[in-house]
Amino acid sequence: MAPDIKNILILGGGTAGWACAAVLAQRSAEHGVSLTVVDAADIPTIGVGEATIPTIYDLLNHVGMTDTEVVKAAQATFKYGIQFEGWSRRGETYMHGFGTTGTPRGEDDFFTAWLGGGAYFSSRTLDAFTPAVAAARKGRFARVAERPAGAAQHLYYPLCELSYALHFDAALLARELRANALRNGVVHRSSKIVAVETGERGIAALRTGDGELIEADFFIDCSGLTGVLSRAALGGMFEDWRAYLPCDRAIAVQTARSTAPNPYTRSVAHRAGWRWEIQLQSRTGNGCVYSSDHMSDDEATDLLMSEVAGEAINQPRRIDFRTGRLAEPWEANCVALGLAAGFLEPLESTSIHLISKYALLLEQMLFDNAGKPDDRGRFNAMWRAETEEIRDFLSAHYVVNQRDEPFWTERRDAKRPPSLDRKLQAFAQTGWFDLPDHALFGHDSWFQVLIGQGFALDYPQFAIPRAEAPGLLQFLQNVARAVDVETSAIPRSHQQVIHSLVEGG
């Protein structure tokens, strides 16, 4: 631990603040460091219900929480992936499923095999070859199976390739993380901050509404989109990415639900953006994400309320956001996390991942690296590299479409990040592109999206000779059959699993 850091102050509660507090509290006491979370009860959080990706388990495992606890305490359900409806053309659907797609064919990876046969069969998606997608569509749920001991390497076991995440009520999860942090010695102060004092090291102290000065050695800004410390006080440079991620508003509403929840998120494209549907145990989180240049607030609200199922249990509310990031979330003695560090669209559920990953990285740097001089530079460099890869992946959803509304035609012709252009050009020419080791979304994810949305449709340039097609098509049929048979044999439905966890654990 850096010897001059004995007091750490986290500004802001909510998911970001309490997740960071729970992570750091695992190590702070042994290093003689005090942790304080300061928030104001009258400042609402953005959280509207959260969908996550499988890395949520990194956070839960680190702070000693199980998904059973989250299911019981936060209305959680499981998530095998995201179903995209109308993103390529109206009426077309595909799913981005977690885990792996297919299995190698000899020395060829599965995608090379699939592209080689693409000209000979009518499948427009990878859904039939992705175990998580098949299980999700059947409404079944199972933990990842263990590969049989001694099984030959070439044998394919689809249930060993499953992967999943969680949906939950963000406010309830924050409450559980808060309790976890407080049990581990974190101090909570409910105070409104009215001024920030700076000094040679960066942030020096925070002044409360009643005139008290709260000092600390190190500050973590979880104050949300306003970025009270990182942006307002330290002048952090925000990079606007609306040219690549065009939506800037959302209307959110919760509805009651009595049917069994789906183990996947729905993302349904509309004429000026898309809408989400996240099914928890007894309610559904709904939202309409849109570009204010192409749709008014009233139009977005009307569209959302005409599409939701079930009775609304709260009033629709508007959320304004600005896509982009801080170029350097760690500046001087302050690190920004969560919305204070940036917002990259809710499309692929990356917000909590970025909170937990960089809270865990900060913990390592503060407590294991003993405050090495290059920690700040490495932290910021990792942040820049990862957020750029996520930006490219999200932007690809908008770029690769065949819809005819102005919003969507503009997206096809809009400016793209050069790194995304290189990926798309390489895929069109070779059926492959390289990804860095730190990429959050691997080839399984990228190819499900690109193929599902019809990029380089039919792939005739990759077709194997017709004489070789029967053997390849038989392989693909065998893979699809194995996925179907294995997922059909999953004994319990998603609803049955949720019920058993709630009732018995």
C-alpha positions as CSV (number, residue, x, y, z in Angstrom):
1,M,0.0,0.0,0.0
2,A,1.2,3.5,-0.8
3,P,2.4,4.8,2.6
4,D,0.7,8.2,2.2
5,I,-2.8,6.7,1.6
6,K,-4.6,6.0,4.9
7,N,-8.0,7.4,4.1
8,I,-10.0,6.7,1.0
9,L,-13.3,8.5,0.3
10,I,-15.9,7.3,-2.2
11,L,-18.3,10.0,-3.4
12,G,-21.6,8.5,-4.4
13,G,-23.6,5.4,-3.4
14,G,-25.6,3.4,-6.0
15,T,-24.2,0.4,-7.7
16,A,-20.9,2.0,-8.5
17,G,-20.1,3.4,-5.1
18,W,-21.1,0.4,-3.1
19,A,-19.6,-2.1,-5.5
20,C,-16.3,-0.3,-5.2
21,A,-16.6,0.0,-1.4
22,A,-17.3,-3.8,-1.1
23,V,-14.3,-4.6,-3.3
24,L,-11.8,-2.4,-1.5
25,A,-13.2,-3.4,1.9
26,Q,-11.9,-6.9,1.3
27,R,-8.3,-5.7,1.8
28,S,-8.5,-2.2,3.4
29,A,-8.4,-3.3,7.1
30,E,-5.3,-5.4,6.7
31,H,-3.5,-2.4,5.2
32,G,-4.7,0.0,7.9
33,V,-6.8,2.0,5.4
34,S,-10.2,3.5,6.3
35,L,-12.9,3.6,3.7
36,T,-15.8,6.1,3.8
37,V,-18.7,6.4,1.4
38,V,-20.4,9.8,1.2
39,D,-23.7,10.2,-0.5
40,A,-26.9,12.3,-0.3
41,A,-30.2,10.5,0.2
42,D,-32.0,13.2,-1.9
43,I,-29.9,12.6,-5.0
44,P,-31.5,9.8,-7.1
45,T,-29.4,7.2,-8.9
46,I,-29.8,6.3,-12.6
47,G,-30.4,2.6,-12.0
48,V,-33.5,1.3,-13.8
49,G,-32.8,-2.4,-13.3
50,E,-29.7,-4.0,-14.7
51,A,-28.8,-6.7,-17.2
52,T,-25.2,-7.9,-16.9
53,I,-22.7,-10.1,-18.7
54,P,-20.9,-13.2,-17.3
55,T,-18.1,-11.1,-15.7
56,I,-20.6,-10.1,-13.0
57,Y,-19.4,-13.3,-11.2
58,D,-15.9,-11.7,-10.9
59,L,-17.5,-9.1,-8.6
60,L,-19.7,-11.5,-6.7
61,N,-17.0,-14.0,-6.1
62,H,-14.6,-11.4,-4.9
63,V,-16.9,-9.9,-2.3
64,G,-18.1,-13.4,-1.2
65,M,-21.6,-13.2,-2.6
66,T,-23.4,-16.0,-4.4
67,D,-26.0,-15.8,-7.2
68,T,-28.4,-17.5,-4.9
69,E,-28.2,-14.6,-2.5
70,V,-28.7,-12.2,-5.4
71,V,-31.7,-14.1,-6.7
72,K,-33.2,-14.0,-3.2
73,A,-32.4,-10.4,-2.4
74,A,-32.5,-8.5,-5.7
75,Q,-35.4,-10.1,-7.7
76,A,-32.7,-11.7,-9.9
77,T,-33.1,-14.0,-12.9
78,F,-30.5,-15.6,-15.1
79,K,-29.4,-14.3,-18.5
80,Y,-28.1,-16.5,-21.3
81,G,-27.8,-13.6,-23.8
82,I,-29.5,-10.8,-25.7
83,Q,-32.2,-11.4,-28.3
84,F,-31.9,-8.7,-31.1
85,E,-35.2,-8.2,-32.9
86,G,-35.4,-6.1,-36.1
87,W,-31.8,-4.9,-36.0
88,S,-30.9,-6.3,-39.5
89,R,-34.3,-6.1,-41.1
90,R,-37.8,-5.7,-39.5
91,G,-39.1,-9.1,-38.6
92,E,-35.7,-10.8,-38.3
93,T,-34.3,-12.0,-35.0
94,Y,-31.0,-13.4,-33.8
95,M,-29.5,-13.8,-30.3
96,H,-26.1,-12.9,-29.0
97,G,-25.6,-15.8,-26.6
98,F,-22.9,-16.1,-24.0
99,G,-20.3,-18.9,-24.1
100,T,-19.0,-20.5,-27.2
101,T,-20.5,-21.2,-30.6
102,G,-20.0,-24.6,-32.2
103,T,-16.9,-26.8,-32.1
104,P,-13.8,-27.0,-34.3
105,R,-13.9,-29.2,-37.4
106,G,-10.5,-30.9,-37.4
107,E,-7.9,-28.1,-37.6
108,D,-10.5,-25.5,-38.7
109,D,-12.2,-23.4,-36.1
110,F,-16.0,-23.5,-36.2
111,F,-16.4,-20.1,-37.9
112,T,-14.2,-21.1,-40.8
113,A,-16.3,-24.2,-41.2
114,W,-19.5,-22.3,-41.0
115,L,-18.4,-19.7,-43.5
116,G,-17.2,-22.4,-45.9
117,G,-20.7,-23.9,-45.9
118,G,-22.6,-20.6,-45.8
119,A,-23.4,-20.6,-49.6
120,Y,-25.0,-24.0,-49.4
121,F,-27.6,-23.6,-46.6
122,S,-30.1,-21.0,-45.6
123,S,-29.2,-20.3,-42.0
124,R,-28.8,-16.5,-41.5
125,T,-27.7,-16.8,-37.8
126,L,-25.5,-18.8,-35.5
127,D,-28.4,-19.4,-33.1
128,A,-28.7,-23.2,-33.8
129,F,-25.0,-23.7,-33.0
130,T,-24.8,-21.7,-29.7
131,P,-25.9,-23.8,-26.6
132,A,-26.8,-20.7,-24.6
133,V,-29.1,-19.5,-27.3
134,A,-30.8,-22.9,-27.6
135,A,-31.3,-23.2,-23.8
136,A,-32.6,-19.6,-23.6
137,R,-35.2,-20.2,-26.4
138,K,-36.4,-23.3,-24.7
139,G,-36.7,-21.5,-21.4
140,R,-34.5,-24.1,-19.7
141,F,-31.6,-23.3,-17.3
142,A,-28.6,-25.4,-16.1
143,R,-25.2,-24.6,-14.6
144,V,-22.2,-25.3,-16.8
145,A,-21.6,-29.0,-17.0
146,E,-18.2,-30.5,-16.3
147,R,-16.5,-32.2,-19.2
148,P,-16.3,-36.0,-18.6
149,A,-12.9,-37.1,-17.3
150,G,-10.8,-38.6,-20.0
151,A,-13.1,-37.5,-22.8
152,A,-11.4,-37.3,-26.2
153,Q,-10.5,-33.7,-27.2
154,H,-12.6,-33.9,-30.4
155,L,-15.9,-34.9,-28.6
156,Y,-18.4,-32.1,-28.3
157,Y,-20.4,-31.5,-25.1
158,P,-22.7,-28.5,-25.6
159,L,-23.7,-28.1,-22.0
160,C,-20.0,-27.6,-21.1
161,E,-20.0,-24.5,-23.3
162,L,-22.9,-22.7,-21.5
163,S,-22.3,-19.3,-19.9
164,Y,-24.7,-16.9,-18.2
165,A,-25.1,-13.7,-16.3
166,L,-27.9,-12.1,-14.2
167,H,-30.7,-9.6,-14.4
168,F,-31.5,-7.9,-11.2
169,D,-33.0,-4.8,-9.5
170,A,-30.0,-2.4,-9.4
171,A,-31.2,-0.6,-6.3
172,L,-31.7,-3.9,-4.4
173,L,-28.2,-5.1,-5.5
174,A,-26.7,-1.8,-4.3
175,R,-28.4,-2.4,-0.9
176,E,-26.8,-5.9,-0.7
177,L,-23.4,-4.5,-1.7
178,R,-23.8,-1.7,0.9
179,A,-24.5,-4.3,3.7
180,N,-21.5,-6.3,2.5
181,A,-19.2,-3.2,2.7
182,L,-20.5,-2.0,6.1
183,R,-19.9,-5.5,7.5
184,N,-16.3,-5.1,6.5
185,G,-15.8,-1.8,8.2
186,V,-16.8,0.8,5.6
187,V,-18.1,4.0,7.1
188,H,-21.2,5.5,5.5
189,R,-22.0,9.2,5.8
190,S,-25.2,10.8,4.3
191,S,-24.2,14.3,3.4
192,K,-24.7,16.6,0.5
193,I,-21.5,17.9,-0.9
194,V,-21.6,21.6,-1.9
195,A,-18.0,22.3,-2.6
196,V,-14.7,20.5,-3.5
197,E,-11.4,21.8,-2.3
198,T,-8.3,21.1,-4.4
199,G,-4.6,21.2,-3.5
200,E,-1.2,20.1,-4.8
201,R,-2.2,16.4,-4.8
202,G,-5.5,16.9,-6.5
203,I,-8.6,16.7,-4.4
204,A,-8.0,17.9,-0.8
205,A,-11.4,17.8,0.9
206,L,-15.2,17.9,0.4
207,R,-17.4,20.5,2.1
208,T,-20.8,19.4,3.2
209,G,-24.0,21.4,3.3
210,D,-23.6,22.0,7.0
211,G,-20.1,23.4,6.6
212,E,-18.1,20.3,7.6
213,L,-14.9,19.6,5.8
214,I,-14.2,15.9,5.0
215,E,-10.6,15.2,4.2
216,A,-9.0,12.1,2.6
217,D,-5.8,11.0,1.0
218,F,-7.4,9.3,-2.1
219,F,-10.8,9.9,-3.7
220,I,-13.1,7.7,-5.9
221,D,-15.7,9.6,-7.9
222,C,-18.9,7.6,-8.2
223,S,-21.1,10.7,-8.4
224,G,-22.6,9.7,-11.8
225,L,-22.9,11.7,-15.0
226,T,-22.0,15.0,-13.3
227,G,-18.5,13.8,-12.3
228,V,-18.4,16.1,-9.3
229,L,-14.7,15.3,-8.6
230,S,-13.2,14.1,-11.9
231,R,-14.9,16.4,-14.3
232,A,-16.1,19.5,-12.4
233,A,-13.2,19.8,-9.9
234,L,-10.3,18.4,-11.8
235,G,-11.4,19.3,-15.3
236,G,-11.1,15.8,-16.7
237,M,-11.4,15.7,-20.5
238,F,-14.5,13.9,-21.7
239,E,-14.4,12.4,-25.2
240,D,-17.8,12.5,-26.9
241,W,-18.7,9.4,-28.9
242,R,-22.1,10.3,-30.1
243,A,-20.8,10.2,-33.7
244,Y,-20.4,6.4,-33.1
245,L,-23.1,5.8,-30.5
246,P,-26.0,8.1,-31.6
247,C,-28.7,7.6,-28.9
248,D,-28.8,10.2,-26.2
249,R,-32.0,9.6,-24.2
250,A,-34.1,6.8,-22.8
251,I,-37.6,6.5,-21.4
252,A,-37.9,3.9,-18.7
253,V,-40.9,2.3,-17.0
254,Q,-41.5,-0.9,-14.9
255,T,-44.5,-3.2,-15.6
256,A,-46.0,-6.0,-13.6
257,R,-45.6,-9.5,-14.9
258,S,-47.2,-12.8,-13.9
259,T,-45.7,-15.1,-16.5
260,A,-42.4,-17.0,-16.2
261,P,-39.4,-14.8,-16.9
262,N,-37.2,-15.3,-19.9
263,P,-33.6,-16.1,-19.4
264,Y,-32.5,-13.5,-21.8
265,T,-32.7,-9.7,-22.5
266,R,-34.7,-8.4,-25.4
267,S,-33.4,-5.6,-27.6
268,V,-36.0,-4.5,-30.2
269,A,-35.0,-2.0,-32.8
270,H,-37.4,0.8,-33.7
271,R,-37.3,3.7,-36.2
272,A,-35.0,5.9,-34.1
273,G,-33.1,3.5,-31.8
274,W,-34.2,0.5,-29.8
275,R,-36.0,-0.6,-26.7
276,W,-35.1,-3.0,-23.9
277,E,-37.0,-5.6,-21.9
278,I,-35.5,-7.1,-18.8
279,Q,-37.6,-9.7,-17.0
280,L,-37.1,-10.0,-13.2
281,Q,-39.0,-12.3,-11.0
282,S,-42.2,-10.3,-10.6
283,R,-41.8,-7.3,-12.8
284,T,-40.3,-6.3,-16.1
285,G,-37.9,-3.4,-16.7
286,N,-38.7,-1.6,-20.0
287,G,-37.0,1.2,-21.8
288,C,-37.0,3.1,-25.1
289,V,-33.5,4.3,-26.1
290,Y,-33.5,6.9,-28.9
291,S,-31.8,9.7,-30.7
292,S,-33.4,13.1,-29.8
293,D,-32.5,14.2,-33.3
294,H,-34.9,11.6,-34.7
295,M,-37.7,11.2,-32.1
296,S,-39.3,13.4,-29.6
297,D,-39.8,12.6,-25.9
298,D,-43.5,12.2,-26.4
299,E,-43.1,9.9,-29.4
300,A,-40.6,7.8,-27.4
301,T,-43.0,7.5,-24.5
302,D,-45.9,6.6,-26.7
303,L,-43.9,4.0,-28.5
304,L,-42.7,2.4,-25.3
305,M,-46.1,2.4,-23.6
306,S,-47.8,0.9,-26.7
307,E,-45.3,-2.0,-26.7
308,V,-44.9,-3.0,-23.1
309,A,-46.8,-6.0,-21.6
310,G,-48.4,-5.7,-18.2
311,E,-49.7,-2.8,-16.2
312,A,-47.2,0.0,-15.4
313,I,-46.2,0.2,-11.8
314,N,-44.5,3.5,-12.0
315,Q,-44.5,6.6,-14.1
316,P,-42.3,6.7,-17.2
317,R,-39.2,8.8,-16.7
318,R,-36.7,10.3,-19.0
319,I,-33.0,9.7,-18.7
320,D,-30.6,11.9,-20.5
321,F,-27.1,10.6,-21.2
322,R,-24.0,11.4,-23.3
323,T,-22.1,8.5,-24.8
324,G,-18.3,8.8,-24.3
325,R,-15.6,8.5,-21.7
326,L,-13.0,10.3,-19.7
327,A,-9.7,10.0,-21.5
328,E,-8.0,9.6,-18.1
329,P,-10.3,8.4,-15.3
330,W,-7.4,8.4,-12.8
331,E,-6.2,11.9,-12.4
332,A,-3.9,13.0,-9.5
333,N,-5.4,11.3,-6.3
334,C,-8.8,10.7,-7.8
335,V,-10.3,7.8,-9.8
336,A,-13.6,8.0,-11.6
337,L,-15.8,4.9,-11.8
338,G,-19.2,4.1,-13.2
339,L,-21.0,6.9,-15.0
340,A,-18.5,9.5,-13.8
341,A,-15.9,7.7,-16.0
342,G,-18.1,7.3,-19.0
343,F,-21.2,5.8,-20.5
344,L,-21.1,3.4,-23.5
345,E,-24.8,2.7,-24.2
346,P,-26.8,0.1,-22.3
347,L,-27.0,-2.1,-25.5
348,E,-24.6,-4.9,-24.4
349,S,-24.9,-4.5,-20.6
350,T,-21.3,-3.4,-20.0
351,S,-21.8,-0.7,-17.3
352,I,-21.4,-3.0,-14.2
353,H,-18.6,-4.9,-15.9
354,L,-16.6,-1.6,-16.2
355,I,-17.3,-0.7,-12.6
356,S,-16.3,-4.1,-11.2
357,K,-13.2,-4.6,-13.4
358,Y,-11.7,-1.3,-12.6
359,A,-12.6,-1.5,-8.9
360,L,-10.7,-4.8,-8.8
361,L,-7.8,-3.3,-10.8
362,L,-7.7,-0.4,-8.4
363,E,-7.7,-2.7,-5.4
364,Q,-4.7,-4.5,-6.9
365,M,-2.8,-1.4,-7.6
366,L,-3.5,0.2,-4.2
367,F,-2.9,-2.9,-2.1
368,D,-0.5,-5.1,-4.0
369,N,1.6,-2.7,-6.1
370,A,2.5,-0.5,-3.1
371,G,1.6,2.6,-5.2
372,K,4.0,2.1,-8.1
373,P,4.6,5.4,-10.0
374,D,3.3,3.9,-13.3
375,D,0.0,2.6,-11.9
376,R,-2.0,5.6,-13.0
377,G,-0.6,5.4,-16.5
378,R,-1.3,1.7,-16.8
379,F,-4.8,2.1,-15.3
380,N,-5.7,4.8,-17.8
381,A,-4.1,2.9,-20.8
382,M,-6.1,-0.2,-20.0
383,W,-9.3,1.8,-19.6
384,R,-8.7,3.5,-23.0
385,A,-8.0,0.2,-24.8
386,E,-10.9,-1.6,-23.4
387,T,-13.5,1.1,-23.8
388,E,-12.4,1.5,-27.4
389,E,-12.9,-2.2,-28.1
390,I,-16.4,-2.0,-26.5
391,R,-17.2,1.1,-28.5
392,D,-16.4,-0.7,-31.7
393,F,-18.5,-3.7,-30.8
394,L,-21.5,-1.5,-29.9
395,S,-21.1,0.7,-32.9
396,A,-21.1,-2.4,-35.2
397,H,-24.7,-3.1,-34.1
398,Y,-25.7,0.3,-35.7
399,V,-23.5,0.2,-38.7
400,V,-24.5,-3.3,-39.9
401,N,-28.2,-2.9,-40.7
402,Q,-30.5,-3.1,-43.7
403,R,-33.3,-1.0,-42.3
404,D,-34.8,1.9,-44.4
405,E,-35.6,4.6,-41.8
406,P,-33.5,7.8,-41.8
407,F,-31.9,7.0,-38.4
408,W,-30.7,3.7,-39.7
409,T,-29.6,4.7,-43.2
410,E,-27.6,7.5,-41.6
411,R,-25.9,4.9,-39.3
412,R,-24.7,2.9,-42.3
413,D,-23.1,6.0,-43.9
414,A,-21.9,7.6,-40.7
415,K,-18.3,8.1,-39.6
416,R,-16.8,5.0,-38.0
417,P,-13.9,4.5,-35.7
418,P,-10.9,3.5,-37.9
419,S,-10.4,0.4,-35.7
420,L,-14.0,-0.8,-36.5
421,D,-13.5,-0.2,-40.2
422,R,-10.4,-2.4,-40.1
423,K,-12.3,-5.2,-38.4
424,L,-15.2,-5.0,-40.9
425,Q,-12.9,-4.9,-43.9
426,A,-10.9,-7.8,-42.7
427,F,-14.0,-9.9,-42.0
428,A,-15.4,-9.2,-45.5
429,Q,-12.1,-10.2,-47.1
430,T,-10.9,-13.1,-45.0
431,G,-13.7,-14.1,-42.6
432,W,-11.6,-13.2,-39.7
433,F,-10.0,-10.3,-37.8
434,D,-7.6,-10.1,-34.9
435,L,-8.7,-9.0,-31.4
436,P,-6.5,-7.9,-28.6
437,D,-6.1,-10.1,-25.5
438,H,-8.0,-7.5,-23.4
439,A,-11.1,-7.5,-25.7
440,L,-14.2,-8.0,-23.6
441,F,-16.1,-9.4,-26.5
442,G,-14.4,-12.2,-28.4
443,H,-14.9,-13.7,-31.8
444,D,-18.0,-15.7,-30.7
445,S,-19.7,-12.5,-29.8
446,W,-18.6,-10.5,-32.8
447,F,-19.5,-13.2,-35.3
448,Q,-22.9,-13.8,-33.8
449,V,-23.7,-10.1,-34.3
450,L,-22.1,-9.6,-37.7
451,I,-23.7,-12.8,-39.1
452,G,-27.0,-12.3,-37.3
453,Q,-27.3,-8.8,-38.9
454,G,-26.4,-10.0,-42.4
455,F,-23.0,-8.5,-42.9
456,A,-21.4,-9.9,-46.1
457,L,-24.6,-11.9,-46.6
458,D,-24.2,-15.5,-47.9
459,Y,-20.4,-15.3,-47.9
460,P,-19.9,-16.8,-51.4
461,Q,-16.2,-15.8,-51.3
462,F,-15.6,-18.3,-48.5
463,A,-17.5,-21.3,-50.0
464,I,-15.7,-24.6,-50.2
465,P,-15.8,-26.5,-53.5
466,R,-19.3,-28.0,-54.1
467,A,-17.8,-31.5,-54.1
468,E,-16.7,-31.0,-50.4
469,A,-20.0,-29.5,-49.3
470,P,-21.9,-32.7,-48.3
471,G,-19.3,-33.6,-45.6
472,L,-19.3,-30.0,-44.2
473,L,-23.0,-29.8,-44.2
474,Q,-23.2,-33.1,-42.3
475,F,-20.8,-31.7,-39.7
476,L,-22.9,-28.6,-39.3
477,Q,-26.1,-30.6,-39.0
478,N,-24.5,-32.8,-36.4
479,V,-23.4,-29.8,-34.3
480,A,-26.9,-28.3,-34.5
481,R,-28.5,-31.6,-33.6
482,A,-26.2,-32.1,-30.6
483,V,-27.0,-28.6,-29.3
484,D,-30.7,-29.2,-29.7
485,V,-30.7,-32.6,-28.1
486,E,-28.6,-31.6,-25.2
487,T,-30.4,-28.4,-24.3
488,S,-33.8,-30.2,-24.7
489,A,-32.7,-32.6,-22.1
490,I,-32.0,-29.9,-19.5
491,P,-34.3,-31.1,-16.7
492,R,-35.6,-27.9,-15.2
493,S,-37.1,-24.7,-16.6
494,H,-35.6,-21.3,-15.8
495,Q,-38.6,-20.6,-13.7
496,Q,-38.2,-23.8,-11.7
497,V,-34.6,-23.0,-10.9
498,I,-35.5,-19.5,-9.8
499,H,-38.3,-20.8,-7.6
500,S,-36.0,-23.5,-6.0
501,L,-33.4,-20.9,-5.2
502,V,-35.9,-18.4,-3.7
503,E,-37.5,-21.1,-1.6
504,G,-34.5,-23.2,-0.6
505,G,-31.3,-21.8,-1.8
